[in-house]
Amino acid sequence: MRVALIFPPQGHFTQPYLSLPSLAAYLRANGVEDVTPIDANIEAYDEFLSEARVRRALERVDAVAELARLEAEPELRYSQLERYQTLSEIALIGEQVAARVEEAKGVLRSREEFYDYERYLWAGRTVEQALRIVSAEFWPTRLTAHNLAMRHRIESSAEIVAALGDEAENPYVEWFRESLMPRLRELDPDLVGISVTFGSQAIPSLTLAKQLKAWKPELHVTMGGGLLAYVAEKLAKRDEVWDLIDSFVMLEGERPLLQLCETLDGDGDLSKVTNLIYRDASGTVVHTERQEPLDIKTLPTPDFDGMPLEKYLSPELVMPLAATRGCYWGKCVFCTLYTVIGPGYRGRTLDQTVEDMRVLQEKYGANSFYLAIEDLPPNMAKALPRKILDAGLDVTWWCDARLEHDVFDEQVCRDLAASGCRRIAFGYESASRRVLDSMCKGIDPDASLDLIRRVHEAGISVTLYVMIGFPTETLEEARLTLDTVMAHRDWIQEVSVRVFYLDETSEVFRRRAEFDITEIHPDPTADLQVYYDFTASSGMSRREARDLYLEFTQQLRSHFPVFQSTNMLYHELKGHYFLYLNHFGGWDRLRREVLEAPAARAAAPAAAAPRPRRLVRRALAYDRGEIDAFLTHVDTRTLRPRYQSDLIDAADQRRFDQELPAISPAPSELVYDAHSGEVHCVSPAAAELLGRCDGTRTLEQVVEVVPAPHRADALRCLHDMAGAGLLESAAPRNEEPTP
């Protein structure tokens, strides 16, 4: 029995996911030796972020010619603006990004350069720009470091099926055909298991399944993972799906996958496999016996052998490790964890968890771990640190935890920090006692603040999850949460805030009347819809919730160092913030030496002879600054669930074209700083001033071409450009090679 386990695009590219190593370890431990794990996600990213692939995209897009056609238009409507935004950037920076994208990947993988923050930011921007160039080839598809969004919505099975052969917009049709399928044909597996965790993997995974079945119809293709727990039964109602997939594994995959291997190697009777959905010879969809998950204590340490560990875009791996499955609290009415993981809470022993860390450290050189658990259990919070220290393990780690007021006392917090815990993410949700009681959180908001302070003072970075718009929550209660977080920002390093949407598998959905929900708003064309907007008879309106969310995120950008300006980039790249915490030994030094340093370095331009950095410039017929602001305003004012798709759909685009004003031509100039990787838009007047800063003129000489009444404004403009990093002193410096 030859088995290929595939983690498909699109997930984060910074570290491996736990599904394949866990499944491979269990199969290998139970006699299935020929198991090949394939992280197609990182392999696709690695190829898309190559010079050859970026240049192929540049040739196919021909941004200069298409931009010229748009610039010839007498005005631009909404539906043209994002394309103009993209093409103008590609026309400016495309060649430079293609030439240096391999270098950027090298920086993110280098233990030395990764922690040079300016180099890190340049590399991160270059990678994102390269992905925008590749995305432009498949317009309007958007491939980022965090998501894949397509015009084909994953809430609709019909649209998913339509996307599978859409080579013009689906980047994975070609990539699977050219890069992955040749490898799979060489492996010639009998069983392919595709692990689907995120909504962004739905279309790529079925695209791969279609190509697998076209190549080898008798091949058994099974799919499992967190997303399938929500949508597998809905997908099973579509006849087209059964031309692509032979079975769906529900809940945890170890036992069903082993049973599937044994069955396919035997009589092929799928009815013997537990927790499976398949279609029999008569065309009937069969749900096999539901069986409780395995005892996690009986599972082997995850096995990362065969994973492309050298390709992840991090200087060292943050290894995922599941010490528990399920949630020991299990009462929050908005939570749907049981849908994905099955009933009950299970944990490995502390000795097993420490041994898992030791094995992974010795085998793969892993010194950093993410405990992929829902909540750090009280007994583990108290005892795990001592177990790690007694074992002599020199590791760092982070996890999510519940705000257990009686557990995280000063001694426990000190022990956690001493054992290498650098970061804890807490489900804070709200500062309102009434809202927390309505959620069944079982926590006291005042005691939570004391806990947060203790964790912070122990040297552990604090992240809070915050929810806005929970049913019955008033605007005043939500604003209390915002005000409380802002008032205690010295203790809090990160906040992950979201607008509440109704999940159909949650207790809130089932008990809607208790939460004053009078109406839900399903999309009749979305047969795979999971999240719903709703109307309630009490609490804030959905518009108020959205507006406060925008205010909240703006406050975070203004007052939290992690979210300010360029720092946001590395907050968004999974695991990188944690690695920086490790490298600098904690939050205080990281904040002082890294996060707040750019502002301190943004000095005024040298009065004697300022000069620009090494810049690439392009004149435009339209004001990119105006277009950027216009699109941001429209995007942030669009109220809809965004967990599964974030593209403005065609109907909204047509409506916006009719309702929103057109943009008229107004010249501007795009400026690319090759040192930082940043792109700026400046006015023609500012561009003229920038051109005069050649290192030979004083500030007064630079602005002497400006009429005297406006020279003070011109000087302020120069200071702004210096603050943006576009100007520097004419003092000698080491020039970087021109790309």
C-alpha positions in Angstrom: 0.0 0.0 0.0 1.6 3.3 -1.2 0.1 6.3 0.5 0.6 10.0 -0.4 -0.5 12.6 2.2 -0.9 16.1 0.8 -1.3 19.4 2.5 -2.6 21.6 -0.3 -2.3 25.3 -0.9 -3.1 27.7 0.6 -1.9 28.1 4.2 0.9 30.2 5.8 4.4 29.6 4.4 6.3 30.1 7.7 6.0 26.7 9.4 4.7 23.2 8.8 1.2 22.2 9.9 0.5 19.3 12.2 -1.9 17.2 10.2 0.6 15.4 7.9 3.2 14.6 10.5 0.5 13.3 12.9 -1.1 11.1 10.3 2.2 9.9 8.9 3.5 9.0 12.4 0.3 6.9 13.2 0.4 5.1 9.8 4.1 4.3 10.1 3.7 3.1 13.7 1.0 0.7 12.6 2.7 -1.0 9.8 2.0 1.3 6.8 5.6 2.0 5.8 5.3 3.5 2.3 3.9 6.9 3.4 5.0 10.1 1.6 4.0 13.4 3.1 3.8 16.3 0.6 3.5 19.9 1.7 2.2 21.2 -1.6 1.5 24.5 0.1 5.1 25.5 0.8 6.3 23.9 -2.4 3.9 26.0 -4.4 4.9 29.2 -2.6 8.6 28.3 -3.1 8.0 28.1 -6.9 5.7 31.1 -7.1 8.3 33.1 -5.3 11.1 32.3 -7.7 12.7 34.6 -10.3 11.7 32.4 -13.2 8.0 32.3 -12.1 7.7 36.0 -11.4 9.3 36.8 -14.8 6.8 34.4 -16.4 4.0 36.4 -14.7 5.4 39.7 -15.9 5.5 38.5 -19.5 2.0 37.2 -19.3 0.5 40.4 -17.7 2.4 43.0 -19.7 1.6 45.6 -17.1 3.0 48.6 -19.0 0.8 48.0 -22.0 -2.4 47.4 -20.0 -1.6 50.4 -17.7 -1.3 52.6 -20.8 -4.7 51.5 -22.0 -6.2 52.4 -18.6 -4.4 55.7 -18.5 -6.0 56.7 -21.8 -9.4 56.4 -20.3 -11.1 59.8 -19.6 -12.1 58.6 -16.1 -11.9 55.4 -14.0 -14.9 53.7 -12.5 -14.7 51.6 -9.3 -14.3 48.3 -11.1 -11.1 49.6 -12.8 -9.4 51.1 -9.8 -7.9 48.0 -8.2 -6.5 46.8 -11.5 -5.0 50.3 -12.0 -3.6 50.1 -8.5 -2.0 46.7 -9.2 -0.7 47.5 -12.7 0.9 50.8 -11.7 2.9 49.0 -9.0 4.0 46.2 -11.2 5.1 48.6 -14.0 7.2 50.4 -11.4 8.8 47.5 -9.5 8.3 44.3 -11.5 11.8 43.9 -12.8 13.4 44.8 -9.4 11.2 42.3 -7.5 11.8 39.5 -10.0 15.6 40.0 -9.8 15.6 40.0 -6.0 12.8 37.6 -4.9 15.2 34.7 -4.3 17.4 37.0 -2.2 14.3 37.9 -0.2 13.5 34.3 0.5 17.1 33.8 1.6 16.8 36.7 4.1 13.7 35.1 5.7 15.5 31.8 6.0 18.8 33.2 7.3 19.5 33.2 11.1 21.6 36.3 10.6 19.7 38.5 8.2 16.2 37.6 9.5 16.9 39.5 12.7 18.2 42.6 10.9 14.9 44.3 11.0 15.4 46.6 8.0 16.4 43.6 5.9 13.5 41.6 7.3 11.0 44.2 6.4 12.5 44.6 2.9 12.3 40.8 2.4 8.7 40.6 3.6 7.6 43.4 1.3 9.4 41.9 -1.6 7.7 38.5 -1.1 4.3 40.2 -0.8 5.0 42.2 -4.0 6.0 39.0 -5.8 2.8 37.4 -4.9 0.8 40.4 -6.2 2.7 40.1 -9.5 1.8 36.4 -9.7 -1.8 37.1 -8.7 -2.1 39.7 -11.5 -1.7 36.9 -14.0 -4.9 35.3 -12.7 -6.9 38.5 -12.1 -9.0 39.0 -10.1 -7.7 36.1 -8.0 -5.6 37.3 -5.0 -2.9 35.1 -3.6 -1.2 36.5 -0.4 0.9 35.2 2.4 -2.4 34.6 4.3 -5.1 33.8 1.9 -6.3 32.7 -1.6 -9.4 34.7 -2.7 -11.1 34.0 -6.0 -14.1 35.3 -7.9 -15.5 31.8 -7.4 -16.9 31.7 -3.9 -16.2 28.7 -1.7 -19.6 29.1 -0.1 -21.1 27.7 -3.3 -20.3 24.2 -4.5 -21.3 25.1 -8.0 -18.8 27.9 -8.1 -16.1 25.6 -6.6 -16.7 23.1 -9.4 -16.6 25.9 -12.0 -13.2 27.0 -10.6 -11.5 23.6 -11.0 -10.8 24.0 -14.7 -10.6 27.8 -14.8 -7.0 28.0 -15.8 -7.3 31.8 -16.4 -8.1 32.5 -12.7 -7.1 29.4 -10.8 -3.3 29.4 -10.4 -3.2 25.8 -9.2 -4.5 24.2 -12.4 -1.1 24.9 -14.1 1.0 24.4 -11.0 -0.5 21.0 -10.1 -0.2 19.9 -13.8 3.4 21.0 -14.2 4.9 20.6 -10.7 3.0 18.2 -8.5 1.4 15.7 -10.8 4.7 14.5 -12.3 5.9 13.7 -8.8 2.7 11.9 -8.0 2.8 9.9 -11.2 6.3 8.8 -10.2 5.2 7.8 -6.7 2.1 6.0 -8.2 0.2 5.9 -4.9 -2.8 3.6 -4.2 -4.3 6.1 -1.7 -4.0 9.9 -1.6 -5.2 11.7 1.5 -5.7 15.5 1.2 -5.8 17.4 4.5 -8.0 20.5 4.2 -7.9 22.9 7.2 -8.7 26.3 5.7 -11.3 27.7 3.4 -8.5 28.9 1.2 -7.6 25.2 0.5 -11.1 24.2 -0.8 -10.6 25.1 -4.5 -6.9 24.0 -4.7 -7.7 20.6 -3.0 -10.5 19.8 -5.4 -8.4 21.1 -8.3 -5.8 18.5 -7.4 -8.4 15.8 -6.9 -9.7 16.4 -10.4 -6.3 16.0 -11.9 -5.6 12.9 -9.9 -8.8 11.2 -11.1 -8.1 12.2 -14.7 -4.7 10.5 -14.4 -5.6 7.4 -12.5 -9.4 6.8 -12.1 -8.9 3.8 -9.8 -6.9 5.8 -7.3 -8.7 6.2 -4.0 -8.7 9.9 -3.1 -9.9 10.8 0.4 -10.2 14.2 2.0 -10.3 15.1 5.7 -9.5 18.0 8.0 -11.2 20.8 9.9 -13.0 22.4 6.9 -14.6 19.1 5.9 -16.2 18.8 9.4 -18.3 21.8 8.4 -19.0 21.2 4.7 -18.4 17.5 3.8 -22.0 16.5 4.3 -23.1 19.4 2.1 -20.5 18.6 -0.6 -21.7 15.0 -0.5 -25.0 16.1 -2.0 -23.3 17.2 -5.2 -22.9 14.5 -7.8 -20.0 16.2 -9.4 -18.0 15.9 -6.2 -18.1 12.1 -6.4 -16.3 12.2 -9.7 -13.4 13.8 -7.9 -13.4 12.2 -4.4 -14.0 8.7 -3.2 -14.5 9.4 0.5 -14.5 12.0 3.2 -12.9 11.3 6.6 -14.8 13.0 9.4 -13.2 14.4 12.6 -9.8 13.1 13.6 -8.1 11.1 10.9 -5.7 8.6 12.4 -8.0 5.6 12.9 -10.2 6.1 9.8 -7.1 6.5 7.6 -5.4 3.4 8.9 -8.7 1.5 8.4 -8.9 2.8 4.9 -5.4 1.6 4.1 -6.3 -1.9 5.5 -9.6 -2.0 3.6 -8.2 -0.9 0.3 -5.4 -3.5 0.8 -8.1 -6.1 1.5 -11.6 -6.6 0.2 -12.3 -2.9 -0.4 -15.5 -2.8 1.8 -15.6 0.9 2.8 -18.5 0.2 5.2 -15.9 -1.2 7.6 -14.2 2.2 7.9 -15.5 4.3 10.8 -16.2 8.1 10.5 -16.4 7.9 6.7 -18.7 9.3 4.0 -18.6 7.6 0.7 -20.9 6.8 -2.2 -21.6 3.1 -2.9 -22.0 1.3 -6.3 -25.7 2.1 -6.3 -25.1 5.9 -6.0 -26.2 6.1 -2.4 -24.2 8.3 0.0 -23.2 6.3 3.0 -22.3 7.5 6.5 -20.4 4.8 8.3 -20.4 4.1 12.0 -19.5 7.1 14.2 -16.7 6.2 16.6 -15.1 8.2 19.4 -11.6 9.6 18.7 -8.5 7.7 19.8 -7.0 8.3 23.2 -4.4 10.9 22.5 -2.0 9.2 24.9 -1.8 6.3 22.5 -0.6 8.4 19.6 3.1 8.6 18.6 5.1 11.7 18.4 4.5 13.6 15.1 6.9 12.4 12.4 8.2 15.2 10.1 10.4 12.9 8.0 9.9 13.6 4.4 8.6 17.2 5.0 10.5 19.9 3.1 11.7 21.6 6.3 14.3 23.7 4.5 11.7 25.5 2.4 9.6 27.3 5.0 10.2 31.0 5.1 11.6 31.2 8.6 15.2 31.0 10.0 14.2 28.2 12.3 11.1 26.1 12.6 8.4 26.7 15.2 7.2 23.1 15.5 3.5 22.5 16.1 2.7 20.0 18.9 -0.7 18.9 20.2 -0.5 18.2 23.9 -4.4 18.1 24.1 -7.3 17.8 21.8 -10.6 19.5 22.6 -11.4 22.1 25.2 -11.6 21.4 28.9 -14.0 24.3 29.4 -16.3 23.5 26.5 -19.1 25.9 27.5 -18.7 29.0 25.3 -21.9 29.3 23.3 -20.1 30.7 20.2 -17.5 28.0 20.0 -17.7 25.2 17.3 -14.6 23.3 18.2 -16.5 20.1 18.8 -17.6 20.2 15.1 -14.0 19.9 14.0 -12.4 17.8 16.7 -15.3 15.7 18.0 -16.7 15.4 21.5 -14.7 15.5 24.7 -11.4 16.7 25.9 -8.3 14.6 25.9 -4.7 15.2 26.9 -1.3 13.6 26.8 0.6 13.1 30.0 3.0 15.9 30.9 5.9 13.4 30.6 4.7 12.5 27.0 4.6 16.2 26.1 8.1 16.9 27.4 9.3 13.7 25.6 7.7 14.9 22.4 9.6 18.1 22.7 12.9 16.3 23.4 12.4 13.9 20.4 11.6 16.8 18.0 14.5 18.8 19.3 17.0 16.0 18.9 15.7 14.8 15.6 15.1 18.1 13.8 17.0 20.7 15.8 13.7 22.2 16.9 14.0 24.6 19.8 10.8 26.5 19.4 7.2 25.1 19.7 3.7 26.1 19.2 1.4 24.0 21.5 -1.5 23.6 19.1 -4.1 23.4 21.9 -7.4 25.3 22.5 -6.6 26.2 26.1 -3.7 25.5 28.4 -5.3 23.3 31.0 -4.8 24.4 34.7 -2.8 21.3 35.6 -0.5 21.8 32.6 0.0 25.5 33.4 1.1 24.6 36.9 3.2 21.5 36.2 4.5 21.6 32.6 7.1 24.4 33.3 8.7 22.3 36.1 8.7 19.2 33.9 10.5 21.1 31.1 13.1 22.5 33.5 13.6 19.2 35.3 14.2 17.6 31.9 16.9 20.1 31.1 15.2 21.2 27.9 16.3 24.5 26.5 13.2 25.4 24.5 10.8 28.3 23.9 7.1 27.9 23.3 3.7 29.6 23.1 0.1 28.6 23.3 -3.5 29.7 23.8 -5.0 29.8 27.2 -8.2 30.5 29.1 -8.2 33.4 31.7 -8.1 31.1 34.7 -7.8 33.7 37.5 -6.9 31.1 40.2 -4.3 29.4 38.2 -2.0 32.1 36.8 -0.6 33.4 40.1 2.7 35.1 40.3 4.6 31.9 40.9 3.0 30.1 38.0 3.7 33.0 35.7 7.4 33.0 36.7 7.6 29.3 36.2 6.1 29.6 32.7 8.6 32.3 31.7 11.5 30.3 33.2 10.5 27.2 31.1 10.6 29.2 27.9 7.0 30.4 27.5 7.3 33.6 25.5 3.8 34.3 24.5 0.2 33.4 25.6 -3.0 34.3 23.7 -6.1 34.6 25.8 -9.7 34.6 24.9 -10.6 37.9 26.5 -13.6 38.7 24.2 -15.2 41.5 26.2 -14.8 43.8 29.2 -18.5 43.6 30.0 -19.4 41.1 32.7 -22.9 40.8 31.3 -21.7 40.0 27.8 -19.2 37.4 29.2 -22.0 35.8 31.2 -24.1 35.7 28.0 -21.2 33.9 26.2 -20.8 31.5 29.1 -17.2 32.4 29.4 -17.1 31.9 33.1 -14.5 34.7 33.7 -14.4 37.9 35.6 -13.2 40.9 33.6 -11.6 42.7 36.6 -9.8 39.6 37.7 -8.7 39.0 34.1 -6.9 42.3 34.1 -4.9 41.3 37.2 -4.0 38.0 35.5 -2.9 39.8 32.3 -0.7 42.1 34.4 0.9 39.2 36.2 1.7 37.4 32.9 3.2 40.5 31.4 5.3 41.3 34.4 6.7 37.8 34.3 8.1 38.6 30.8 5.5 36.8 28.7 4.0 38.5 25.7 0.2 38.9 26.0 -2.2 38.5 23.1 -6.0 39.0 23.5 -8.8 37.7 21.3 -11.6 40.3 21.2 -15.1 39.9 19.7 -17.4 42.8 18.7 -21.1 42.5 17.9 -22.0 39.5 20.0 -25.9 39.3 20.0 -27.4 41.7 22.6 -24.1 43.5 23.1 -24.7 47.2 23.2 -22.5 49.9 21.7 -21.6 51.1 25.2 -20.5 47.6 26.3 -18.4 47.2 23.1 -16.8 50.6 23.6 -16.0 49.6 27.2 -13.9 46.7 25.8 -12.1 49.1 23.5 -11.5 51.6 26.3 -10.3 48.9 28.7 -7.8 47.5 26.2 -6.4 50.9 25.4 -6.2 51.8 29.1 -4.1 48.7 29.8 -2.0 48.6 26.7 1.2 48.6 28.7 0.4 45.0 29.6 -0.9 43.9 26.2 1.2 43.4 23.2 -1.3 42.1 20.5 -5.0 42.2 20.1 -6.9 40.1 17.5 -10.3 41.7 17.0 -13.1 40.5 14.9 -16.8 41.2 14.2 -19.0 38.3 15.4 -20.8 36.3 12.7 -23.2 33.5 13.4 -21.9 30.0 12.9 -24.6 27.5 12.1 -23.0 24.8 14.3 -22.8 27.0 17.4 -25.1 27.0 20.4 -26.0 30.7 19.6 -27.4 29.6 16.2 -29.5 26.8 17.8 -30.8 29.1 20.6 -31.2 32.2 18.5 -34.3 33.4 20.3 -32.5 33.5 23.6 -30.0 36.0 22.1 -32.7 38.2 20.6 -31.8 37.1 17.0 -35.0 37.7 15.0 -33.7 36.9 11.5 -30.7 35.3 9.8 -29.7 36.2 6.3 -28.7 33.2 4.2 -27.5 33.4 0.7 -29.8 31.2 -1.4 -27.0 30.6 -3.9 -24.5 29.5 -1.2 -25.2 25.9 -0.4 -21.9 25.6 1.6 -22.5 28.7 3.7 -21.4 28.4 7.3 -21.3 32.0 8.6 -24.4 34.2 8.6 -25.2 37.8 9.2 -28.3 38.4 11.3 -30.7 40.9 12.7 -31.3 41.2 16.4 -34.0 43.1 18.4 -31.5 44.3 21.0 -27.9 45.5 21.2 -25.9 47.4 18.6 -26.7 47.2 14.9 -24.4 45.4 12.5 -23.3 48.7 11.0 -22.4 49.9 14.5 -20.4 46.7 15.1 -18.5 47.2 11.9 -17.8 50.8 12.6 -16.5 50.1 16.1 -14.4 47.3 14.7 -12.8 49.9 12.3 -12.3 52.3 15.1 -10.7 49.5 17.2 -8.2 48.5 14.5 -7.3 52.2 14.0 -6.6 52.6 17.7 -4.4 49.5 17.6 -2.4 50.9 14.7 -2.0 54.2 16.6 -1.1 53.0 20.0 0.3 49.4 19.9 3.9 49.1 18.7 3.3 45.7 17.0 0.6 47.3 14.7 2.2 50.6 13.9 3.3 51.3 10.4 5.7 48.7 9.0 5.6 46.5 12.1 2.3 45.1 11.0 4.0 43.1 8.3 5.8 40.8 10.7 2.8 40.6 13.0 0.9 39.0 10.2 3.5 36.4 9.2 2.7 33.4 11.4 5.5 32.6 13.9 7.8 35.5 13.0 6.7 37.7 16.0 7.3 34.7 18.3 10.8 34.2 16.8 11.7 37.8 17.3 10.5 37.6 20.9 12.9 34.6 21.4 15.8 36.3 19.7 15.5 39.5 21.8 14.7 37.7 25.0 11.3 39.2 25.5 8.9 42.1 24.8 10.7 45.0 26.5 13.9 44.7 24.6 12.1 43.9 21.3 9.9 46.9 21.7 12.8 49.2 22.6 15.4 48.0 20.1 13.2 47.0 17.1 9.6 48.1 17.1 10.1 51.6 18.2 13.4 52.1 16.5 12.1 53.1 13.1 10.3 56.1 14.5 13.4 57.2 16.3 15.4 56.8 13.1 13.0 58.9 11.0 15.0 62.1 11.6 14.5 65.3 9.8 16.4 65.7 6.5 19.9 67.0 6.9 19.8 70.7 6.4 23.1 70.8 4.6 22.6 68.4 1.7 19.8 65.8 1.8 19.6 63.3 -1.0 17.1 60.5 -1.9 17.7 56.9 -1.3 18.2 54.7 -4.4 14.7 55.2 -5.9 12.8 54.0 -8.9 10.2 56.4 -10.2 7.2 56.4 -12.5 4.9 59.2 -13.5 1.2 58.3 -13.6 -1.8 60.0 -15.3 -4.0 59.3 -12.2 -3.4 60.1 -8.5 -2.5 56.7 -6.9 -2.9 58.3 -3.5 -6.5 59.3 -4.3 -7.2 55.8 -5.7 -5.7 54.0 -2.7 -7.8 56.1 -0.2 -10.9 55.6 -2.3 -10.6 51.8 -2.4 -9.8 51.6 1.3 -12.9 53.6 2.2 -15.1 51.4 0.0 -13.6 48.2 1.3 -13.9 49.1 5.0 -17.5 50.2 4.6 -18.6 47.0 3.0 -20.4 44.9 5.6 -20.4 41.2 5.1 -18.8 38.0 6.5 -15.2 37.8 5.4 -14.0 34.5 6.8 -14.2 32.6 3.5 -13.9 35.3 0.8 -12.7 38.9 0.6 -13.3 39.9 -3.0 -16.0 42.4 -3.9 -18.4 40.3 -6.0 -19.5 41.2 -9.5 -22.9 42.5 -8.4 -21.4 44.9 -5.9 -18.9 46.1 -8.4 -21.7 46.9 -10.9 -23.6 48.7 -8.2 -20.5 50.6 -7.1 -19.8 51.6 -10.7 -23.2 53.2 -10.8 -23.4 54.7 -7.4 -19.8 55.9 -6.6 -18.2 58.8 -8.4 -15.6 58.2 -11.0 -12.0 59.2 -10.6 -10.7 61.9 -12.9 -7.1 62.1 -14.2 -4.7 63.9 -11.9 -0.9 63.4 -12.3 1.1 61.7 -9.5 4.4 59.8 -9.2 5.0 56.4 -7.8 8.4 56.0 -6.0 10.0 52.7 -5.1 12.6 52.7 -2.4 14.9 49.7 -3.4 16.5 49.8 0.1 13.2 49.3 2.1 11.0 47.8 -0.6 8.4 50.5 0.1 6.3 52.1 -2.6 5.1 55.7 -2.1 2.9 58.0 -4.1 3.9 61.7 -4.3 2.5 64.7 -6.0 4.2 66.3 -9.0 5.4 69.1 -6.8 6.8 66.8 -4.2 8.4 64.8 -7.0 10.1 67.9 -8.2 11.4 68.6 -4.7 12.6 65.0 -4.4 14.5 65.4 -7.7 16.3 68.5 -6.4 17.6 66.6 -3.3 20.7 65.4 -5.0 23.2 65.8 -2.2 24.5 69.1 -3.5 21.8 71.5 -2.4 20.9 72.7 1.1 17.2 72.6 2.2 16.9 76.3 1.5 18.3 75.7 -2.0 16.0 72.8 -2.6 12.9 74.9 -1.9 14.0 78.1 -3.6 12.0 77.2 -6.7 8.8 77.3 -4.7 7.1 80.7 -4.4 8.0 82.3 -1.0 4.5 82.0 0.6 4.6 78.2 0.1 8.2 77.4 1.1 7.2 76.5 4.7 4.8 73.9 3.2 7.6 72.7 0.9 9.9 72.2 3.9 7.1 70.2 5.7 6.8 68.1 2.6 10.5 67.4 2.7 10.3 66.4 6.4 7.4 64.1 5.6 9.4 62.4 2.8 12.3 62.1 5.2 10.0 60.5 7.8 8.9 58.0 5.1 12.6 57.1 4.6 12.9 58.6 1.1 15.7 61.1 2.1 18.9 60.7 3.9 22.1 62.6 4.7 24.6 63.1 2.0 27.3 61.6 4.3 29.2 58.8 2.7 27.6 55.3 2.9 28.1 51.9 1.5 26.0 51.6 -1.6 24.1 48.4 -2.2 24.4 46.8 -5.7 21.9 48.1 -8.1 19.4 45.2 -9.0 
